Amino acid sequence: MKTQFEVQPLRREDYEEWNKFAKVHKNATIFHTIEWKKVLEETFGYKPAYLVTKNSEGEIVGISPAFSVKTLFGNVIVSQPFFEYGGPIIERGFGEAYKEVLDFYGDKVENERIKYVEIKVLPDGENEHFGKTGFVKQFKAYGFYIDVKGKNFEKDIWLGLYTKKSRVRNSVKKAMKSGVMVVEDDDIDIYYELYIKTIAKLGSPPYPKTLFENIKKYADSSVRFTYAYLKETPIAAMMSFPYNNRDLMVSLVSDENYQECRANDLLYNEQIEYATKNGFEIVDFGRTRPDSPYERYKKKWGATKIDLYSYVYPPSTSEGVNPYKYYLMVSRITKKVPWIFTKTGIGPYLVKKFP
């Protein structure tokens, strides 16, 4: 007997039930929440293309967050813009709904001049449905994670995972001996100042400050801002998203003048300890582009390396959906004249066009 369901656009009256569904589903991330929808809508003005799957009794059994984005090269649909994860999540027993959801987005390519659809997925999600609907799998980046489920921080992590060869313990102890202290705070001004310094060094267009303000405004219960201070001077900071069973570290920023103080290592260690002692199962180090120097840095923490993929439609556009092609092109310019991108509106305008 065929399971009865209906796929329909998200309505405001579904918001509460949507969030309840996301909160109990192991594959849901902060990027699946209504709060994250509000963050991107208010910051970038993106048009949502959110879908819900409901059973015959009108209960939500599936969610699919996505946005329609005007890029420099045409209109696209992305789930989700900028960050690691997205994609539809549908209860077992309603697997047939995946096809209807993906067909909905695919039809927009055919009928509404959408250039392509990109769905970012968790590596352990139910991703076998994508190939059946014409989407093609595309490698995007490397991911790194530590499984901390049921672990004791001191025994299993500090004295176990942190090997002598990695010198992690030495770096953390050096930071402490240097007088570096970690505090949790919500001062976005301090965070953004360190963020701009880091972005200028990397040669990337920066996100607008309003992104971080809106994250704090709408997703306050699912975000941590931690700061490393040397006496009264903030020298590094981290933004992380502890949500459901996953603690995702998404942005580490610092003042390179204090590199020898090892504040970055102290922040990473604090976050891993926090996740371990607060019942999380996964410490997620976020995505890392191929050949990035951060790959070696993340490995030293004993993290497991995995491939991160997107599913793209139509197949003919898959080679063009290259996350680093335009990044490398822009970074060559921004590194030469970083102030144009970090001290004017040009940088935030550009980043809005590269989801």
C-alpha positions as CSV (number, residue, x, y, z in Angstrom):
1,M,0.0,0.0,0.0
2,K,1.4,3.4,-1.0
3,T,2.1,5.8,1.9
4,Q,-0.1,8.9,1.8
5,F,1.8,12.2,2.0
6,E,1.7,15.7,0.6
7,V,4.7,18.0,-0.2
8,Q,3.8,21.7,0.1
9,P,5.5,25.1,0.7
10,L,6.2,26.0,4.3
11,R,3.6,28.3,5.9
12,R,4.1,30.4,9.0
13,E,1.7,28.3,11.0
14,D,4.0,25.3,10.5
15,Y,7.0,27.0,12.1
16,E,6.6,25.6,15.6
17,E,6.0,22.0,14.3
18,W,8.9,22.3,11.9
19,N,11.3,23.2,14.7
20,K,10.0,20.3,16.9
21,F,10.7,17.9,14.0
22,A,14.2,19.3,13.5
23,K,15.0,19.1,17.2
24,V,14.3,15.3,17.4
25,H,15.8,14.2,14.1
26,K,19.5,13.1,14.4
27,N,20.4,14.5,11.0
28,A,19.0,18.0,11.5
29,T,21.5,20.8,12.0
30,I,21.0,24.4,13.0
31,F,20.8,25.2,9.3
32,H,17.5,23.2,9.2
33,T,15.8,25.5,11.8
34,I,13.4,28.3,11.4
35,E,15.8,30.5,13.3
36,W,18.4,30.0,10.6
37,K,15.8,30.8,7.9
38,K,15.3,34.2,9.7
39,V,19.0,34.8,9.9
40,L,19.5,34.5,6.1
41,E,16.3,36.2,5.1
42,E,17.1,39.3,7.3
43,T,20.8,39.4,6.5
44,F,20.8,38.8,2.7
45,G,17.2,39.2,1.6
46,Y,17.2,35.7,0.1
47,K,13.9,34.2,-1.0
48,P,13.1,31.0,0.9
49,A,12.1,27.8,-1.0
50,Y,11.2,25.7,2.1
51,L,9.0,22.6,1.8
52,V,7.2,20.4,4.3
53,T,6.1,16.9,3.8
54,K,2.9,16.0,5.7
55,N,1.2,12.7,6.3
56,S,-2.5,12.0,5.8
57,E,-3.2,13.4,9.3
58,G,-1.5,16.7,8.5
59,E,1.5,16.1,10.7
60,I,5.0,17.1,9.5
61,V,7.1,14.0,8.5
62,G,9.7,15.8,6.5
63,I,11.4,19.2,6.1
64,S,13.5,20.7,3.3
65,P,15.2,24.1,3.7
66,A,16.5,26.0,0.7
67,F,16.9,29.5,-0.7
68,S,16.7,31.1,-4.1
69,V,19.8,33.2,-4.6
70,K,20.7,35.8,-7.3
71,T,24.4,35.2,-8.0
72,L,26.6,37.0,-10.5
73,F,26.0,34.2,-13.0
74,G,22.3,33.6,-12.6
75,N,19.6,32.5,-10.2
76,V,20.3,29.3,-8.2
77,I,18.6,27.3,-5.4
78,V,20.9,26.3,-2.6
79,S,20.4,24.2,0.6
80,Q,22.0,25.8,2.5
81,P,23.9,28.9,1.5
82,F,27.5,29.4,2.8
83,F,27.6,26.8,5.5
84,E,28.2,23.1,5.6
85,Y,24.9,21.3,5.6
86,G,21.3,21.4,4.4
87,G,19.1,19.1,2.4
88,P,15.7,17.4,3.0
89,I,15.1,15.3,6.0
90,I,12.2,12.9,5.8
91,E,11.0,10.2,8.3
92,R,11.5,6.6,7.5
93,G,8.4,5.2,5.8
94,F,7.9,8.3,3.7
95,G,11.0,7.8,1.5
96,E,8.9,8.3,-1.6
97,A,8.6,12.0,-0.7
98,Y,12.3,12.6,-1.5
99,K,11.5,12.3,-5.2
100,E,8.7,14.7,-5.0
101,V,10.8,17.3,-3.0
102,L,13.7,17.0,-5.4
103,D,11.4,17.1,-8.5
104,F,10.0,20.3,-7.1
105,Y,13.4,22.0,-7.1
106,G,14.3,20.4,-10.4
107,D,11.2,21.7,-12.1
108,K,12.3,25.2,-11.2
109,V,15.4,24.7,-13.3
110,E,13.2,23.8,-16.3
111,N,10.4,26.4,-15.8
112,E,11.8,29.4,-13.8
113,R,15.2,30.0,-15.3
114,I,17.0,28.6,-12.3
115,K,20.6,27.8,-13.4
116,Y,21.1,25.0,-11.0
117,V,20.1,23.4,-7.7
118,E,22.7,22.5,-5.0
119,I,21.8,20.4,-2.0
120,K,24.5,20.1,0.7
121,V,24.2,16.9,2.7
122,L,25.5,15.3,5.9
123,P,27.8,12.4,4.9
124,D,25.8,9.9,7.1
125,G,22.4,11.1,5.9
126,E,19.9,9.3,3.7
127,N,21.4,10.3,0.4
128,E,20.6,7.4,-1.8
129,H,17.5,9.1,-3.1
130,F,19.3,11.8,-5.0
131,G,20.7,9.7,-7.8
132,K,17.3,8.4,-8.6
133,T,16.1,11.9,-9.5
134,G,18.8,13.1,-11.8
135,F,21.0,14.8,-9.2
136,V,24.7,14.1,-9.5
137,K,27.1,13.8,-6.6
138,Q,29.9,16.4,-6.4
139,F,32.9,16.5,-4.0
140,K,33.0,19.8,-2.2
141,A,35.4,19.7,0.7
142,Y,36.9,17.6,3.5
143,G,35.2,17.3,6.9
144,F,36.9,16.5,10.2
145,Y,35.2,15.2,13.3
146,I,35.8,13.6,16.7
147,D,33.3,11.1,18.1
148,V,32.9,12.0,21.8
149,K,29.8,10.0,22.6
150,G,30.1,8.5,26.1
151,K,33.7,9.7,26.4
152,N,35.5,11.1,29.4
153,F,37.4,14.2,28.5
154,E,40.4,13.7,30.8
155,K,40.8,10.0,30.2
156,D,39.7,9.5,26.6
157,I,40.5,12.9,25.0
158,W,43.2,14.7,27.0
159,L,45.3,11.6,27.8
160,G,44.1,9.4,24.9
161,L,43.2,11.2,21.7
162,Y,45.7,14.0,22.1
163,T,48.9,12.0,21.3
164,K,52.4,13.1,22.5
165,K,53.4,13.3,18.8
166,S,50.7,15.9,18.1
167,R,52.0,18.2,20.8
168,V,48.4,19.3,21.5
169,R,48.7,19.1,25.2
170,N,52.0,21.1,25.1
171,S,50.3,23.9,23.1
172,V,47.3,24.1,25.4
173,K,49.6,24.2,28.5
174,K,51.7,26.9,26.8
175,A,48.6,29.1,26.2
176,M,47.6,28.7,29.9
177,K,51.2,29.5,31.1
178,S,51.2,32.6,28.9
179,G,48.1,33.8,30.8
180,V,45.6,33.3,28.0
181,M,42.0,32.9,29.4
182,V,38.9,31.6,27.6
183,V,35.6,33.2,28.3
184,E,32.1,32.9,26.8
185,D,30.6,36.2,25.8
186,D,28.3,37.8,23.2
187,D,30.3,40.9,22.2
188,I,29.8,40.8,18.4
189,D,32.0,44.0,18.0
190,I,35.0,42.3,19.4
191,Y,34.4,39.1,17.4
192,Y,33.9,41.0,14.1
193,E,37.1,43.1,14.6
194,L,39.1,39.8,14.9
195,Y,37.1,38.3,12.0
196,I,38.0,41.2,9.7
197,K,41.7,40.8,10.6
198,T,41.6,37.1,9.7
199,I,39.6,37.6,6.5
200,A,42.1,40.3,5.3
201,K,44.9,37.8,5.8
202,L,43.1,35.0,4.0
203,G,42.1,37.1,1.1
204,S,38.3,36.4,1.3
205,P,35.4,38.8,1.0
206,P,33.9,39.2,4.5
207,Y,30.4,38.4,5.7
208,P,28.6,41.6,6.8
209,K,28.5,42.2,10.5
210,T,24.8,41.9,10.5
211,L,25.1,38.1,9.8
212,F,26.7,37.6,13.2
213,E,24.3,40.0,14.9
214,N,21.4,38.1,13.4
215,I,22.8,34.8,14.4
216,K,23.0,36.1,18.0
217,K,19.5,37.6,17.7
218,Y,17.6,34.6,16.3
219,A,19.8,31.5,17.1
220,D,21.0,32.6,20.6
221,S,20.3,29.2,22.2
222,S,22.3,27.3,19.5
223,V,25.4,29.5,19.2
224,R,28.5,30.0,21.4
225,F,31.0,32.8,21.0
226,T,34.1,32.1,23.0
227,Y,37.0,34.5,23.3
228,A,40.7,34.1,24.3
229,Y,42.0,37.0,26.3
230,L,45.6,37.9,27.1
231,K,45.1,40.1,30.2
232,E,42.4,42.5,28.8
233,T,43.2,42.1,25.1
234,P,41.1,39.8,23.0
235,I,43.4,37.9,20.8
236,A,41.2,35.1,19.3
237,A,37.6,34.0,19.2
238,M,35.5,31.1,18.0
239,M,31.9,30.8,16.8
240,S,30.3,27.4,17.2
241,F,26.9,25.8,16.8
242,P,26.0,23.2,19.4
243,Y,22.8,21.8,18.2
244,N,21.2,18.3,18.7
245,N,24.0,15.8,18.9
246,R,26.6,17.8,17.0
247,D,28.8,20.7,18.1
248,L,30.0,22.4,14.9
249,M,33.0,24.7,15.1
250,V,32.5,27.1,12.1
251,S,34.7,30.1,12.5
252,L,38.0,30.6,14.3
253,V,39.4,34.2,14.1
254,S,42.5,35.6,15.7
255,D,45.1,38.4,15.8
256,E,48.3,36.9,14.2
257,N,50.5,39.2,16.3
258,Y,49.7,36.9,19.2
259,Q,50.2,33.6,17.4
260,E,52.9,32.4,19.8
261,C,50.4,32.4,22.7
262,R,48.6,29.4,21.1
263,A,45.2,30.9,21.8
264,N,43.7,29.0,18.9
265,D,44.7,25.7,20.4
266,L,43.2,26.8,23.8
267,L,39.9,27.6,22.1
268,Y,39.7,24.3,20.2
269,N,40.5,22.4,23.4
270,E,37.8,24.3,25.4
271,Q,35.2,23.6,22.7
272,I,36.1,19.8,22.6
273,E,35.9,19.7,26.4
274,Y,32.6,21.6,26.4
275,A,31.1,19.1,23.9
276,T,32.3,16.1,25.7
277,K,31.1,17.2,29.1
278,N,27.7,18.4,27.8
279,G,26.4,15.2,26.2
280,F,27.2,15.9,22.5
281,E,28.2,13.0,20.3
282,I,30.1,14.7,17.5
283,V,32.6,17.5,17.6
284,D,32.6,18.8,14.0
285,F,35.6,20.8,12.8
286,G,33.7,22.1,9.8
287,R,34.7,22.0,6.1
288,T,38.2,22.4,4.8
289,R,39.0,23.0,1.2
290,P,41.4,20.6,-0.5
291,D,45.1,21.5,0.0
292,S,44.3,23.9,2.8
293,P,46.9,24.3,5.6
294,Y,44.0,23.9,8.0
295,E,43.8,20.2,7.0
296,R,47.0,19.3,8.9
297,Y,46.0,21.5,11.8
298,K,42.7,19.7,12.3
299,K,44.3,16.3,11.9
300,K,46.5,16.9,14.9
301,W,43.5,16.8,17.2
302,G,42.9,13.2,16.3
303,A,40.0,14.1,14.1
304,T,38.7,11.6,11.5
305,K,38.7,12.9,7.9
306,I,35.7,12.4,5.6
307,D,34.6,13.7,2.2
308,L,31.7,16.2,2.0
309,Y,29.4,16.2,-1.0
310,S,26.7,18.2,-2.6
311,Y,24.1,16.9,-5.0
312,V,23.7,19.1,-8.1
313,Y,21.0,19.4,-10.8
314,P,21.1,19.4,-13.7
315,P,24.1,17.2,-14.2
316,S,25.5,19.5,-17.0
317,T,26.2,22.2,-14.5
318,S,28.0,20.1,-11.9
319,E,31.5,21.1,-13.1
320,G,30.5,24.8,-12.9
321,V,29.4,24.5,-9.3
322,N,32.9,24.7,-8.1
323,P,33.2,26.2,-4.6
324,Y,36.8,27.3,-4.9
325,K,37.1,28.4,-8.5
326,Y,35.8,31.9,-7.9
327,Y,37.1,32.0,-4.4
328,L,40.7,31.6,-5.7
329,M,40.1,34.2,-8.4
330,V,38.8,36.8,-5.9
331,S,41.4,36.0,-3.2
332,R,44.2,36.9,-5.6
333,I,42.8,40.4,-5.7
334,T,41.7,40.8,-2.1
335,K,45.1,39.8,-0.8
336,K,46.7,42.7,-2.7
337,V,44.2,45.4,-1.7
338,P,42.3,43.9,1.3
339,W,41.0,47.3,2.6
340,I,38.8,47.6,-0.5
341,F,36.9,44.5,0.5
342,T,37.1,44.7,4.3
343,K,36.5,48.4,4.9
344,T,33.8,49.1,2.2
345,G,30.6,47.5,1.2
346,I,32.2,45.7,-1.8
347,G,33.2,42.6,0.2
348,P,29.8,41.9,1.8
349,Y,28.1,42.5,-1.6
350,L,30.4,39.9,-3.3
351,V,30.0,37.3,-0.6
352,K,26.2,37.6,-1.0
353,K,26.6,36.5,-4.6
354,F,28.6,33.4,-3.8
355,P,26.4,31.1,-1.7
